[in-house]
Amino acid sequence: MTTIDINKLKNDYPLVRDLVDLKEVVWFNPNVTSTDQGLPYVGLTQNDVMDAQARLQRFAPYLMKAFPETASTEGIIESAVVDIPQMKEALEKRYNTLIEGQLRLKKDSHSGSIKARGGIYEVLTHAEKLAIEAGLLTTEDNYEKLFSDEFRKFFSQYSIAVGSTGNLGMSIGIMSAKLGFSVSVHMSADARQWKKDKLRAHGVNVVEYEQDYSIAVAQGRKEAEKNPRCFFIDDENSKTLFLGYAVAGLRLKHQFETLNIPVDSEHPLFVYLPCGVGGGPGGVAFGLKLAFGDAVHCLFAEPTHSPCMLLGVYTQLHDGISVQEVGIDNITAADGLAVGRASGFVGRAMERLIDGYYTIDDQELYNLLSLLNKEEGIQLEPSALAGMTGAIHVSQAKDYLQGLSLDSQKMHNATHLVWATGGGMVPTDEMQKYLAQGE
């Protein structure tokens, strides 16, 4: 890898100075294009997402059996969209900024996490492939039959490995173990103890590292290479994970129709997605662009200590640069976002489709966590609050809105959707500590 001349980088890309100084920054992407122009660069299509949707549908009878709590949604793991009007008022007051339109929350926090969609999907895709190749399953079967000792015994001959800061490991670990796979989750130093404990309680082998996310991923990959029966789930480059996340777009469209929330040129939709390595938010944004086209505007939110996607896209170096190389420590309370080097696949695939990027300070994540609990009685983990300031940044960005020809009337009709990525599984005592930190 070529060494990076930091001083030259700071001169060529002035925003890097603020990133290095750990200042909160907002950057609207000047290279964003129309959806039709941007989508071909992703290398995946609407058909790929429909295929993923159909696979999850086939597995629904199995998931109802394996996770009885999904019975009410008929085996589909999906989360509610709720209005948060008190929080909107509190944010307007806190930042002295009027938010035109409605503020809503997508509660992936309470359906496992945003990672459930992609992580579970990739495990199911692998399981289906193995079972079909062994002649034990056809796509015409009722997949409920996978919930049996026969299949658990079959899957126990195979193993799955993943590197994670937390939530992806949770979804992959729990799902793999449930099917009968032997599963190892390689956890970075940022991973919370309760997440490791929960995984171990499900029979998952948790391997801990003193270093950050990229080391955990590299080690996980290395371990998997030694065993021909081990399948490595690659959070940095997996198109399967990406498609699992993308299904969210189709489902959100359906949810909005049910709730009578219009999305079109007169009723814009802004979506604020917390970003770690980029797979989750990238996949969701891809699905949203397929569902809503130019009427949806996606922004990625990162901690000031781990702004890897903003750094990569802004400098055009993508995964050729890490936050550590410019002198940022990558240590943040937002464990799910503690990633120093962004996914090169997602950065390049989505760079024309993401409207903007911004960073948020750790203490502010806690402050907002506490505020949301007070105003709406909703409890999230720190990472999940990263999207909460997005509507403030958009409301303050007059040039950006003008460039999109979004006047006050259209903004009055807008929906601001904060994607809450995790929090529902946090143990009570741990949540009390988060709340105290924000008081």
C-alpha positions in Angstrom: 0.0 0.0 0.0 1.3 3.5 -0.9 2.1 5.7 2.1 -0.2 8.7 2.3 1.2 12.2 2.6 -1.1 13.6 5.3 -0.1 17.2 4.8 -0.8 17.1 1.1 -4.1 15.3 1.9 -5.1 18.1 4.3 -4.3 20.7 1.6 -6.1 19.0 -1.2 -9.1 18.0 1.0 -9.5 20.8 3.7 -12.3 18.9 5.5 -9.7 16.2 6.6 -8.3 18.8 9.0 -11.6 19.0 10.8 -11.9 15.2 10.8 -8.4 14.9 12.4 -9.4 17.5 15.0 -12.4 15.4 15.8 -14.8 18.2 14.9 -18.4 17.3 13.9 -18.5 17.8 10.2 -21.2 17.7 7.5 -20.4 17.1 3.8 -22.9 17.1 1.0 -21.7 15.0 -1.9 -21.2 17.1 -5.0 -20.9 14.0 -7.2 -24.4 12.6 -6.4 -26.3 11.7 -9.6 -29.8 10.7 -10.5 -30.8 7.2 -9.3 -30.9 5.9 -12.9 -27.4 7.0 -13.5 -26.1 5.8 -10.2 -27.6 2.4 -9.9 -25.6 0.6 -12.7 -22.4 1.2 -10.7 -23.7 -1.1 -7.9 -23.5 -4.2 -10.1 -26.7 -5.6 -8.6 -30.3 -5.1 -9.8 -33.9 -5.0 -8.7 -34.1 -8.7 -9.7 -31.4 -9.6 -7.2 -33.3 -7.9 -4.4 -36.6 -9.7 -5.5 -34.7 -13.0 -5.4 -33.5 -12.2 -1.8 -37.0 -11.3 -0.8 -38.3 -14.6 -2.2 -35.6 -16.6 -0.3 -36.6 -14.9 3.0 -40.2 -15.8 2.2 -39.3 -19.4 1.7 -37.6 -19.4 5.1 -40.5 -17.8 6.9 -42.1 -21.1 8.1 -38.8 -22.2 9.5 -38.2 -18.8 11.2 -41.7 -19.0 12.9 -40.7 -22.4 14.3 -37.2 -21.4 15.3 -38.1 -17.9 16.7 -41.7 -18.1 17.9 -41.6 -14.3 18.5 -41.7 -13.9 14.7 -45.1 -15.7 14.5 -47.0 -12.4 14.7 -45.2 -11.2 11.5 -45.5 -14.7 9.9 -41.8 -15.4 10.0 -40.7 -12.1 8.5 -38.1 -10.2 10.6 -39.1 -6.6 10.2 -39.5 -3.5 12.4 -42.1 -0.8 12.9 -42.0 2.8 11.8 -43.1 5.3 14.5 -43.7 9.0 14.8 -41.4 10.8 17.3 -43.0 14.3 17.5 -41.8 15.1 21.1 -38.3 14.2 20.1 -38.6 16.5 17.0 -39.6 19.4 19.3 -36.7 18.6 21.7 -34.2 18.5 18.8 -35.5 21.8 17.3 -35.0 23.4 20.8 -31.6 21.8 21.4 -30.2 22.9 18.0 -32.3 26.0 17.6 -33.4 24.8 14.1 -36.8 24.2 12.7 -37.3 20.8 11.1 -39.9 21.0 8.4 -41.9 17.8 7.8 -42.4 14.7 10.0 -39.7 13.0 12.1 -40.0 9.2 12.3 -38.0 6.3 13.6 -37.4 3.0 11.9 -37.1 0.6 14.9 -34.6 -2.0 13.6 -33.4 -1.6 17.2 -36.4 -3.7 18.3 -36.2 -6.5 15.7 -32.7 -7.7 16.7 -30.8 -5.0 14.9 -30.3 -3.6 11.3 -27.8 -6.5 11.0 -30.6 -9.1 11.4 -31.8 -8.6 7.9 -28.4 -9.0 6.2 -26.7 -11.4 8.6 -29.5 -13.8 8.9 -30.1 -13.6 5.2 -26.5 -14.6 4.4 -26.6 -17.6 6.8 -30.0 -18.7 5.3 -28.6 -18.4 1.8 -25.6 -20.6 2.7 -27.8 -23.2 4.5 -30.2 -23.4 1.6 -27.3 -24.0 -0.9 -25.8 -26.8 1.3 -29.1 -28.5 1.8 -30.1 -28.3 -1.9 -26.7 -29.6 -3.0 -27.0 -32.5 -0.6 -30.4 -33.4 -2.1 -32.2 -32.7 1.3 -34.2 -29.7 0.1 -35.8 -28.2 -2.9 -37.2 -24.7 -3.3 -40.7 -26.2 -3.6 -40.5 -27.7 0.0 -42.0 -26.2 3.1 -38.8 -25.0 4.8 -40.3 -25.7 8.2 -38.7 -29.1 7.8 -35.3 -27.5 8.4 -36.3 -27.2 12.1 -35.4 -30.8 12.9 -32.7 -32.9 14.4 -32.0 -34.3 10.9 -31.1 -30.9 9.6 -29.3 -29.8 12.7 -27.1 -32.9 12.4 -26.5 -32.2 8.8 -25.5 -28.5 9.4 -23.3 -29.5 12.3 -20.7 -30.9 9.8 -20.2 -27.3 8.6 -19.0 -24.1 10.3 -19.4 -20.4 9.8 -17.1 -17.5 10.8 -17.4 -13.8 10.9 -15.5 -10.7 12.2 -17.7 -8.1 14.0 -17.8 -5.2 16.4 -21.1 -6.6 17.8 -24.5 -6.6 16.1 -23.5 -8.5 12.9 -21.9 -11.2 15.0 -25.1 -11.3 17.1 -27.4 -12.0 14.2 -25.0 -14.4 12.4 -24.0 -16.2 15.6 -27.6 -16.7 16.9 -28.9 -17.7 13.5 -26.1 -20.1 12.6 -26.2 -21.8 16.0 -30.0 -22.2 15.7 -29.6 -24.0 12.4 -27.0 -26.3 13.9 -23.8 -24.9 12.4 -20.6 -24.6 14.4 -20.0 -20.9 14.5 -17.2 -18.6 15.5 -17.5 -14.8 15.9 -14.3 -12.9 15.9 -15.0 -9.8 18.1 -12.9 -6.6 18.1 -11.9 -4.8 21.2 -14.9 -2.5 20.9 -17.5 -5.2 21.3 -19.6 -4.9 24.4 -19.2 -7.6 27.0 -23.0 -8.3 27.1 -23.0 -9.1 23.4 -20.2 -11.6 23.9 -22.1 -13.2 26.9 -25.3 -13.4 24.9 -23.5 -15.2 22.0 -21.8 -17.7 24.3 -25.2 -18.4 25.9 -26.4 -19.4 22.4 -23.5 -21.8 22.0 -21.4 -19.5 19.8 -17.6 -19.6 20.0 -16.5 -16.0 20.6 -12.9 -15.1 19.8 -11.8 -11.8 21.4 -9.1 -9.4 20.1 -7.3 -6.5 21.7 -7.3 -4.8 18.3 -10.0 -3.2 16.2 -12.5 -4.4 13.7 -10.2 -4.9 10.7 -7.9 -7.3 12.7 -10.9 -9.3 13.9 -12.1 -9.6 10.2 -8.7 -10.6 9.0 -8.2 -13.2 11.7 -11.7 -14.6 11.0 -10.9 -14.9 7.4 -7.6 -16.7 8.1 -9.2 -19.2 10.4 -11.9 -20.0 7.8 -9.3 -20.6 5.1 -7.8 -23.5 7.1 -11.1 -25.4 7.0 -12.7 -26.2 3.7 -16.1 -26.7 5.4 -16.0 -23.3 7.0 -17.8 -20.4 5.3 -16.6 -16.9 6.1 -19.1 -14.1 6.0 -17.2 -11.0 4.8 -18.8 -7.9 6.1 -16.5 -5.7 4.0 -17.3 -7.2 0.6 -20.3 -9.5 0.7 -22.9 -8.9 -1.9 -25.2 -11.5 -0.2 -25.2 -9.5 3.0 -25.8 -6.3 1.0 -28.8 -7.8 -0.7 -30.2 -9.0 2.6 -30.1 -5.4 3.8 -31.5 -4.1 0.5 -34.8 -6.0 1.1 -35.5 -3.2 3.7 -36.3 -0.8 0.8 -39.1 -3.0 -0.7 -40.5 -3.5 2.8 -40.4 0.1 3.8 -42.3 1.0 0.6 -45.0 -1.4 1.6 -45.0 0.0 5.2 -45.3 3.5 4.0 -48.2 2.6 1.7 -50.0 1.0 4.7 -49.4 4.1 6.8 -50.4 6.4 4.0 -47.1 8.2 3.9 -46.5 9.4 0.4 -43.0 9.6 -1.1 -42.6 11.4 -4.4 -41.1 14.7 -5.8 -43.6 16.7 -3.8 -43.1 14.6 -0.6 -39.4 13.9 -0.3 -38.0 11.3 2.1 -34.7 11.8 3.9 -33.1 8.7 5.6 -30.3 8.9 8.1 -28.3 5.8 8.4 -25.5 5.1 11.0 -22.5 3.8 9.2 -19.6 1.4 10.3 -18.0 -0.5 7.5 -20.8 0.5 5.2 -22.6 -2.8 4.3 -25.8 -2.3 6.3 -26.4 1.4 5.4 -25.2 0.8 1.9 -27.5 -2.1 1.3 -30.5 -0.3 2.8 -29.8 2.8 0.8 -29.6 0.7 -2.4 -32.9 -0.9 -1.6 -34.4 2.6 -0.9 -33.2 4.0 -4.2 -34.8 1.0 -6.0 -38.0 1.6 -4.1 -38.3 5.4 -4.2 -35.8 6.6 -6.9 -34.9 10.3 -6.8 -37.5 11.0 -4.1 -35.3 9.5 -1.4 -32.2 11.1 -0.1 -29.8 9.0 2.1 -27.2 10.4 4.5 -24.6 8.4 6.4 -23.8 9.2 10.0 -20.5 8.3 11.7 -18.8 8.9 15.1 -16.1 11.7 15.0 -13.6 9.0 16.1 -14.4 6.6 13.2 -15.4 8.6 10.1 -14.0 5.9 7.7 -16.7 6.1 5.0 -16.7 10.0 4.9 -12.9 9.9 4.7 -12.8 7.3 2.0 -15.5 8.8 -0.3 -14.4 12.5 0.3 -10.8 11.8 -0.6 -11.7 9.2 -3.3 -9.3 6.8 -1.7 -12.1 4.6 -0.4 -10.6 1.5 1.3 -7.1 2.8 0.4 -7.1 4.9 3.6 -7.9 4.3 7.2 -8.8 6.8 9.9 -5.7 5.6 11.9 -3.4 6.7 9.0 -4.6 10.3 9.4 -4.2 10.2 13.2 -7.7 9.4 14.4 -7.9 6.7 17.1 -11.1 4.8 16.0 -12.1 4.5 19.6 -15.8 5.2 20.1 -18.8 4.4 22.4 -20.7 3.6 19.2 -19.3 0.0 19.1 -21.2 -0.9 15.9 -19.6 2.0 14.1 -16.0 1.5 15.4 -14.5 0.8 12.0 -11.3 2.4 10.7 -11.4 1.4 7.1 -14.6 1.5 5.0 -15.8 -1.2 2.6 -14.3 -0.5 -0.8 -17.1 -2.3 -2.5 -19.8 -0.2 -0.8 -17.9 3.1 -1.0 -17.5 2.7 -4.8 -20.9 1.1 -5.5 -22.9 3.8 -3.6 -20.8 7.0 -3.9 -23.1 8.5 -6.6 -26.3 7.6 -4.6 -25.5 9.0 -1.1 -26.4 12.6 -0.7 -24.2 13.4 2.3 -22.2 12.3 5.3 -21.8 13.8 8.7 -20.1 13.0 12.0 -21.3 13.1 15.6 -19.5 13.3 18.9 -19.7 10.4 21.4 -21.1 12.4 24.2 -23.8 13.8 22.0 -24.9 10.2 21.2 -25.4 9.6 24.9 -27.2 13.0 25.3 -29.6 12.1 22.5 -30.0 8.6 23.9 -31.2 10.0 27.2 -33.3 12.7 25.5 -35.1 10.1 23.3 -35.9 8.0 26.4 -37.2 11.0 28.2 -39.3 12.4 25.3 -40.6 9.1 23.7 -39.8 6.3 26.1 -37.7 4.6 23.5 -34.3 3.1 24.4 -31.6 2.7 21.8 -27.9 1.9 22.0 -25.4 4.7 21.4 -24.7 3.8 17.7 -28.4 4.0 16.9 -28.6 7.7 17.8 -26.1 8.7 15.1 -29.0 9.3 12.6 -30.8 11.6 15.0 -29.1 14.8 14.0 -29.5 14.2 10.3 -32.7 16.2 10.0 -31.0 19.2 11.7 -28.1 19.1 9.2 -30.5 18.9 6.2 -32.7 21.7 7.6 -29.7 24.0 8.0 -28.3 23.2 4.5 -30.1 25.8 2.5 -27.8 25.5 -0.6 -28.3 21.7 -0.6 -32.1 22.0 -0.5 -32.1 24.7 -3.2 -29.9 22.4 -5.4 -32.6 19.8 -5.1 -35.4 22.4 -5.9 -37.0 21.6 -2.5 -38.8 24.7 -1.4 -40.5 25.2 2.0 -43.8 23.7 0.8 -42.2 20.4 -0.3 -40.1 20.3 2.9 -43.3 20.8 4.9 -44.5 17.5 3.2 -41.2 15.7 3.9 -40.5 12.6 6.0 -37.3 12.5 8.0 -36.6 8.8 8.9 -34.0 8.0 11.5 -32.8 4.4 11.1 -32.4 3.0 14.7 -29.9 0.2 14.3 -29.9 -1.5 17.7 -30.9 -1.2 21.3 -33.8 -3.7 21.9 -31.4 -6.4 23.2 -29.4 -4.2 25.6 -29.6 -5.6 29.2 -31.4 -3.3 31.7 -28.3 -2.6 33.8 -26.3 -1.7 30.7 -29.1 0.6 29.5 -29.1 2.4 32.9 -25.4 3.1 32.4 -26.0 4.5 28.9 -28.8 6.7 30.3 -26.7 7.9 33.2 -23.9 8.9 30.8 -26.4 11.0 28.9 -28.0 12.7 31.9 
